[in-house]
Each structure stands twice: as C-alpha cells, then as structure tokens.
Amino acid sequence: MQLINMRKEMVQYLQTGQESIARIRVEHIIREQNILAAYEIVELFCEFVLARVPIVEAQKECPIELREAIASIIFASGRCSDLPELMHLRNLFTTKYGKEFVAAAMELRPDCGVNRTIIEKLSVKAPSAESKLKVLKAIAHEYNLDWDSSNTEAEFNKKYEDLLDDSGSSVRQGQTPTIESSPASSISRDKPSILPVNDTSKNKTPESPKSPAVSSRAYAATKSNVASQEHQPPAAERSSCAGPGSSDVLEKARAAIAAATRASAAARAAAELVNKVKVTTQ
C-alpha cells in the first residue's frame, strides 16, 4: 500500500511539472521495491534451509546445495534491521561453521556464495540514472500519463563536470550585478573617503545618574517584555507545528508500518528456522 501511494504521488509530480522533485523521490520508490524483493528472497531461502535442516545437522561443513541460501541469509542479517531473527540465525551459523565462513559472506569475499540478486537489492549505492528513468516511464505508462521525458533525460545525461560549470556560471552571474548596483560602491565612487573621527568620549562630562523612578519604570518594561517572550513558543516550534514537519512524521510512521508488514512473512520463516536449528544444535 505504501509503495502504491508513493507511485501515485509521483504521477502528481509529473502532471504538475515538478520533475525535479520526481527525480529525487523516485529513488525512494526504487529503494522500497528493492527491500520488498530482498525480503521475498530471504523468505524463500529460510524456507529452503528449513526443509533441509536434517542435512545441516548431519554434516559438519556447510552443504554445497545450501551454501548460497545460508550465505545469503548471513549477508542479509546485517542489512535488514527489520528482521532481528536473521541475526539469531547468523549467530547459530557462526557456532556451526565458524567465524571465517560468516565473515566471508558478510564481506562478500570471492566464492562466498551470496546470491547476486540479494547483493544488488540490498546495496547502499544510489540507483543509476537509467534505472530511475525506467521507473518513471513505467509509472507514467501504468497511469496512462502522456509525459514528455526529454527534460528528465537531459538532466540524467548531464555529467558531473557540466553540473559544476552550470553552478559556477550561475554564481558568477549572480555576483556581478550585486557589486555594480551596491549602494556602498556608488557612495565610495561619488564621495571622497571620510577621515576617522577622533574619540571624544574622554572629553564628555559624565552623565547624571538616572532617577529611581525612571529606573523602576525601565525595569518593569523589561520584565514585561521578557515575560511575554517566555509565553510565546519559538518561531521554529510554531512553524513545525503547522508546517510540513507533521506530515513528514506521519509519512515516516506509515513507511515504518508498511516495512514491518512486508517483513512479517520473512520474519516468520526466519523465526521458524531459528527454532528448528536451535533444537538440532542442542
């Protein structure tokens, strides 16, 4: 449900011409899709190992036919925080096969056996421009949106050096008129420089002390201003109460609930495997 809502929001951004926002938000959609796919693979691997627990029990070394599944579960345990059961499985496999076997899967050493798809889905690298454009086109096609992707393709095809050149030229263009139209610069051109003024504070006669009545009135005014400022919340708090901060909190809460729902099936399979492996190792 969360992924569907995110795709609908993407359609609204494309319809209203907010492609710059869509190019950023599409990364969240890709990440959600990858996590969902990774959970499905973990669930299948847990069920695969669960059906072959007697083989795990009978052999001291990791069976060749189970190496990919077990190594992938170990690899996913450090990247799926919503599935603490995977961490329990990793500890059990450490006891069974040793630290080197677990370290090889966690560090993706050569011939570690980790599934390539789950490596890709759980990667922390930013998605490529091609994948982002592909998802945007798929969303537009899914909702029958006549979207011209030429601008987005041009932005994705920009190189890093081109972005630096554009930002540098914009900064130079923005600085030049500011210097020419500065009031301080025009005054410095039209008028001669002003000599420093001697400090005459030493020659001034000391002021007479204020009367007690004036001091009391000033103290009362200061106290009332401080009290009024204490009753008013800071500007940042007032804006966060009514601004987009509250919607961001709700969005994060919905995302957390959706992630927990997606992970439930994989968690159940992992928990069942944990209990089964515990029984055989005791």
C-alpha positions, 0 to 999 in steps of 0.5 A: 500500500505504501509503495502504491501511494508513493507511485501515485504521488509521483504521477502528481509530480509529473502532471504538475511539472515538478520533475525535479522533485520526481527525480529525487523521490523516485529513488525512494520508490526504487529503494522500497521495491528493492527491500520488498524483493530482498525480503521475498528472497530471504523468505524463500531461502529460510524456507529452503534451509528449513526443509533441509535442516536434517542435512545441516545437522548431519554434516559438519561443513556447510552443504554445497546445495545450501551454501548460497541460501545460508550465505545469503541469509548471513549477508542479509542479517546485517542489512535488514534491521527489520528482521532481528531473527536473521541475526539469531540465525547468523549467530547459530551459523557462526557456532556451526561453521565458524567465524571465517565462513560468516565473515566471508559472506558478510564481506562478500569475499570471492566464492562466498556464495551470496546470491547476486540478486540479494547483493544488488537489492540490498546495496547502499549505492544510489540507483543509476540514472537509467534505472530511475528513468525506467521507473518513471516511464513505467509509472507514467505508462501504468497511469496512462500519463502522456509525459514528455521525458526529454527534460528528465533525460537531459538532466540524467545525461548531464555529467558531473563536470557540466553540473559544476560549470552550470553552478559556477556560471550561475554564481558568477552571474549572480555576483556581478550585478550585486557589486555594480548596483551596491549602494556602498560602491556608488557612495565610495565612487561619488564621495571622497573617503571620510577621515576617522573621527577622533574619540571624544568620549574622554572629553564628555562630562559624565552623565547624571545618574538616572532617577529611581523612578525612571529606573523602576519604570525601565525595569518593569518594561523589561520584565514585561517584555521578557515575560511575554517572550517566555509565553510565546513558543519559538518561531521554529516550534510554531512553524513545525507545528503547522508546517510540513514537519507533521506530515513528514512524521506521519509519512515516516510512521506509515513507511515504518508500518508498511516495512514491518508488514512486508517483513512479517512473512520473512520474519516468520520463516526466519523465526521458524528456522531459528527454532528448528536449528536451535533444537538440532544444535542442542 
